[in-house]
Structures are given as C-alpha cells and as structure tokens.
Amino acid sequence: MIVAITGGTGFLGSHLARTLVANGHYAKVLARGINHRDPSIRKTPNAAFTPIQLNDEKKLYAAFSGCDAVAHLVGINREVEKGDFQRVHVESTKTVIHAARRAGVKKIVLVSYLRARPRALSAYYKSKWDAEELIRACELDYTILKPGIIYGSGDSMLSSIKRTLDIIPGVAVFPAVGLMEKKMRPIAIEDMVRILIAALIEDRLSRQTIAVVGPEEITLSKVVQRVAKVMRKLVLVLPVPALAQYMIAASMEKSMREPLIAFAQIRMLAEGMSEPLPDSELLPSDLVPHIELTEETIRAGLLQPGE
C-alpha cells in the first residue's frame, strides 16, 4: 500500500514512515519544513519526501494521487502568530479532505488530542476538535485517534526533560505543574504506530473516534525522577502553581526558538492526560498500548533518531 503522511518529518510521522517501509509498504512523507532532530527521514528508501504547504490543494492532490490512505498527523503545540492553531489544525484539514477526495484516497486517519472538545477555553483543544468534526463529516472512510502524550526517540517529553536536567549543574530543580499534580498515561511510540498501522493498512477502526492511553497512570514528577535516574542525575521536584507555569511558558515562547515547555502543554498537564472523554470509543483489547515507561524504554527514548 501507499500511504501519504502529513507532518511526515515530525516525531510521529517519521516513526510511522519507517515502520511502513519496514513492512513492505510505501510512504509519501509530506511536510512544510524539516525536522532538524531527524533529517535522515528525507533519505529513507521507499519514503519519498515532498516539501509542501498544506494550504496548497493542487500540490496535495498531486501528492495524494495513487495513495490508498492519508495519515493526517500535522500539528503544533504553540502559536508563533495568533491564529496558527486554526490555520494548521482546521484549515489544513479542510484542504487535506478536499485533495484526498479528488485523488481517490480511500481513508484518512487523523491524530487529534485526548481531551480535545468543543467549547474549550484552549484554542489548541478547540482547533483539534474542529478538525475532528471536519473528518467525521467527510464522505471518506476515517479513523480519529485521540492520544495524550506519546514518548520515544525524538519526542518532546523525554527530550525536554533531558534538556532541562542537562542545563542545570549539580542537583537539578524541576518544577511540577500545580500544587496537586494531575496524572497522565504516556504512550510508547511503538504502541501508537501499531495502532496507526491497524487503521491505515489493516482497515480496522473504521469510522470511529478512539481514545488512546498508555498502560500506566503517572505524574510528570515521577517521569522526571525516572529519567533522572537513567541519566544518573540528582533531581528535586518542586510543586509550582499552574499560574506561575503559564507565565514561564509564555516567556519561553517569546524568547526561545524551541521552548522547553509551551503554554498549551502547561494547560494539558494542569488538566491531566489520563481520562478519555465520554464521546470517545476504546480500543479493542489486542490494540491497547502495553509498553511501560521503564528504565529500558526511557534509555531508548533518550537516543536521537538513528543512534
């Protein structure tokens, strides 16, 4: 099969592309730019890379022609300019749907967010939900996957924790979000890709909106402590009010090219990434994520792609 992947040079997209190729399929890797953490994805055999703007329906139509399915994975967790969430998550989805329909694509798989919902205060949540609604209303077969946080080589969670611990000499002080931390259920990239393959290649989960959560409920503090142990680094985790964290994140977004934490991520952590919403269905038992966040999986996740 041939699968087009929007956001194909990103963390999830590059792992999906490599898995597709390893299983004898072909990937069309589509992206606005280059993921500097993993530039090698552009040279992967049987994974053709095409630089493309997702508002260009003509080029998307050409890229989708001959494809059996589209994995729509493009997404951002912060706005450089006001309205970026709407442009990247909603407007791009409209264009992808139109181009896919014209090109004769049979199925679209959208990766949204676990807590995306209407009438949310967060523009991130709302834009993700609006993209879901567009997919559910389209005439094509679809699957919508709603994970919380995904980890693995080249991710944002483990790599951000490592960057924070690396820049602080001696005993590192790590701020937890909120005086009473909410929990999350991290998903290993291997589990997430396995679910994507089931939807894209095995024609499963048709016309369903599925919540995806990992096997363990855990706080960010515990994750940080496990990463610090693997790095042989001493760490002191201190609870910090969410309001202060929002201010820190806003400052980082203005001053850093790659902020250690984004405003939208603070909101996710403050709310928790553990409980699916009532409108989401659950995975069949054979697709439920099972890989745990152990020292072994953390060590592998801290490696850069290709190492």
C-alpha positions in Angstrom: 0.0 0.0 0.0 1.0 3.6 -0.4 0.3 6.0 2.5 0.7 9.8 2.4 1.8 11.3 5.8 1.2 15.0 6.5 3.7 16.1 9.2 5.8 13.2 7.9 9.1 14.6 9.1 7.9 15.0 12.7 8.2 12.7 15.6 5.2 10.5 15.0 5.3 10.8 11.2 8.9 9.7 10.8 8.4 6.7 13.0 5.2 5.7 11.1 7.1 6.1 7.7 9.9 3.9 8.8 7.5 1.2 10.1 5.5 1.3 6.9 8.7 0.8 4.8 9.9 -1.9 7.1 6.7 -3.8 6.5 6.9 -3.6 2.7 4.7 -0.5 2.1 5.5 2.9 0.6 5.3 6.3 2.3 4.9 9.7 0.9 6.4 12.0 3.5 4.9 15.4 3.3 5.9 18.4 5.4 6.2 22.2 5.4 9.7 22.0 6.6 12.4 19.8 8.1 12.6 18.2 11.5 16.2 19.0 12.4 16.2 16.3 15.1 15.7 13.6 12.4 16.8 14.9 9.0 17.5 11.3 7.8 13.8 10.6 7.2 14.1 12.5 3.9 16.6 9.9 2.7 14.7 6.7 3.8 14.3 4.3 0.9 10.6 3.9 -0.3 9.7 7.0 1.8 9.6 9.8 -0.8 9.9 13.3 0.8 7.9 16.2 -0.6 8.1 19.7 0.8 4.6 21.1 0.7 2.3 23.7 2.2 -0.9 22.2 3.4 -3.0 25.1 2.1 -1.9 24.2 -1.5 -4.7 21.9 -2.6 -3.2 21.5 -6.1 0.1 20.1 -4.8 -1.7 18.0 -2.2 -3.9 16.5 -4.9 -0.7 15.6 -6.9 0.9 14.1 -3.7 -2.2 12.1 -2.8 -2.7 10.7 -6.3 -2.1 6.9 -6.2 -2.2 6.7 -2.4 -4.5 4.3 -0.6 -4.7 6.3 2.6 -3.6 9.5 4.3 -2.3 9.8 7.8 -3.0 13.4 8.8 -0.5 14.0 11.6 0.4 17.6 11.2 0.1 19.6 14.4 1.7 22.3 16.6 1.6 22.9 20.3 2.2 26.7 20.3 1.2 29.6 18.2 4.0 31.8 16.8 1.3 34.1 15.4 -2.3 34.4 16.6 -4.5 32.0 14.6 -1.8 29.4 13.9 -3.8 26.7 15.6 -6.8 27.5 13.4 -4.6 27.6 10.2 -2.6 24.4 11.0 -5.2 22.2 12.5 -8.5 23.3 10.9 -7.8 25.0 7.6 -5.2 22.4 6.6 -7.7 19.6 7.4 -10.2 21.1 5.1 -7.7 21.2 2.3 -6.5 17.7 3.0 -10.0 16.3 2.8 -10.7 18.1 -0.5 -7.5 16.9 -2.1 -7.9 13.4 -0.8 -11.4 13.1 -2.2 -10.3 14.4 -5.6 -7.3 12.0 -5.6 -9.5 8.9 -4.8 -8.0 8.2 -1.4 -9.9 5.6 0.4 -9.2 6.5 4.1 -8.0 9.3 6.3 -6.6 8.8 9.7 -6.4 11.9 11.9 -4.4 12.1 15.1 -6.1 14.6 17.4 -5.7 15.0 21.2 -7.2 13.0 24.1 -9.0 16.0 25.7 -10.0 17.9 22.6 -13.5 19.1 22.9 -16.0 21.8 21.8 -16.4 25.0 23.9 -12.9 24.6 25.4 -11.1 27.6 26.7 -8.0 26.4 25.0 -7.6 27.4 21.3 -5.5 24.2 20.9 -8.2 21.9 22.2 -10.9 23.7 20.2 -8.9 23.6 16.9 -8.2 19.9 17.4 -11.9 19.3 18.0 -12.9 21.3 14.9 -10.6 19.2 12.8 -12.2 16.1 14.2 -15.6 17.4 13.2 -14.5 18.0 9.6 -13.1 14.4 9.4 -16.3 12.9 10.8 -18.4 14.9 8.3 -16.3 14.0 5.3 -17.5 11.4 2.8 -14.4 9.2 3.1 -13.7 6.4 5.5 -11.8 7.6 8.5 -10.4 6.9 11.9 -9.7 9.6 14.6 -7.1 8.7 17.2 -7.0 10.8 20.4 -3.8 10.1 22.3 -2.5 12.0 25.3 1.3 12.2 25.4 3.5 10.0 23.2 7.1 9.3 24.0 10.1 7.7 22.3 13.2 8.6 20.3 12.9 12.2 19.0 9.8 13.1 21.2 9.1 16.3 23.1 8.5 14.8 26.6 11.7 12.9 27.3 13.9 15.2 25.3 12.6 18.3 27.1 13.2 16.7 30.5 16.7 15.7 29.4 17.4 19.3 28.1 16.2 20.8 31.4 18.3 18.4 33.5 21.4 18.8 31.3 21.5 22.6 31.6 21.2 22.7 35.4 24.5 21.8 37.2 24.6 19.7 40.4 21.2 18.9 41.8 18.5 19.8 39.2 15.3 21.5 40.4 12.4 20.6 38.3 9.0 22.5 38.6 5.9 20.3 38.7 2.7 21.8 37.3 0.3 22.7 40.1 0.3 22.1 43.8 -1.7 18.9 43.3 -0.3 17.3 40.2 -2.7 15.7 37.7 -1.8 12.4 36.1 -1.2 11.3 32.6 -0.9 7.9 30.8 2.1 8.1 28.4 2.0 6.0 25.2 5.2 4.5 23.7 5.7 5.4 20.1 5.8 1.7 19.1 2.3 1.2 20.5 1.0 4.3 18.8 2.4 3.3 15.4 1.0 -0.2 15.8 -2.5 1.4 16.2 -1.9 3.6 13.2 -0.9 0.7 11.1 -4.1 -1.2 12.1 -6.2 1.7 10.9 -4.3 2.5 7.8 -3.2 -0.9 6.5 -5.5 -3.4 8.2 -8.7 -1.4 7.5 -9.6 -1.5 11.2 -11.3 1.1 13.5 -13.5 2.3 10.6 -15.5 5.5 11.2 -14.5 5.5 14.9 -13.1 8.2 17.2 -10.8 6.3 19.6 -9.1 7.4 22.8 -5.6 6.1 23.2 -4.0 6.0 26.6 -0.9 4.2 28.0 -0.8 1.3 30.5 0.4 3.3 33.5 -1.2 6.3 35.2 1.7 8.6 36.4 2.6 12.2 37.3 5.1 14.2 35.5 7.2 14.3 38.7 7.5 10.5 38.6 8.5 10.6 34.9 11.2 13.2 35.7 12.6 11.1 38.6 12.8 8.0 36.3 14.6 10.0 33.6 17.0 11.5 36.2 17.8 8.0 37.5 18.6 6.8 33.9 20.8 9.9 33.4 22.4 9.4 36.9 21.3 12.9 37.8 20.0 14.1 41.2 16.8 16.0 40.9 14.5 17.8 43.3 10.9 18.2 42.0 9.1 21.2 43.5 5.4 21.9 43.0 4.7 25.3 41.3 1.3 26.9 40.9 -0.1 26.5 37.4 -0.4 30.3 37.0 3.3 30.7 37.5 4.0 27.9 35.0 1.8 29.7 32.4 3.8 32.8 32.9 7.1 30.9 32.5 5.8 29.1 29.3 4.6 32.4 27.8 8.1 33.9 28.4 9.8 30.9 26.9 7.7 31.0 23.8 8.7 34.6 23.2 12.4 34.2 23.9 13.3 30.7 22.7 13.2 29.1 19.3 12.4 25.7 20.9 10.8 26.4 24.3 11.3 23.8 27.0 7.6 24.0 27.6 4.7 25.5 25.7 1.6 27.3 27.1 -0.7 24.7 25.6 1.4 21.9 27.2 1.0 23.6 30.7 -2.8 23.5 30.2 -2.6 19.8 29.3 -0.6 19.0 32.4 -2.7 21.2 34.6 -5.9 19.4 33.4 -4.4 15.9 33.2 -3.9 13.5 30.3 -5.4 10.4 31.8 -9.2 10.2 31.4 -10.8 9.9 28.0 -13.9 12.0 27.3 -17.3 10.2 27.1 -17.6 10.7 23.3 -14.5 8.6 22.6 -14.6 4.9 22.0 -12.0 2.5 23.4 -9.5 0.3 21.6 -10.1 -3.4 21.1 -8.0 -5.5 23.5 -5.3 -6.5 21.0 -4.5 -2.9 20.2 -4.4 -1.5 23.7 -1.0 0.0 24.5 1.1 -2.2 26.7 4.7 -0.9 26.7 5.5 0.6 30.1 7.7 3.6 30.9 10.7 1.6 32.3 14.4 2.4 32.5 14.9 0.5 29.3 12.3 2.4 27.3 13.4 5.7 28.7 17.1 4.9 27.8 15.9 4.1 24.2 13.8 7.2 24.1 16.6 9.4 25.1 18.6 8.4 22.0 18.4 10.6 19.0 16.7 9.0 15.9 19.2 6.9 14.0 21.5 6.3 17.0 
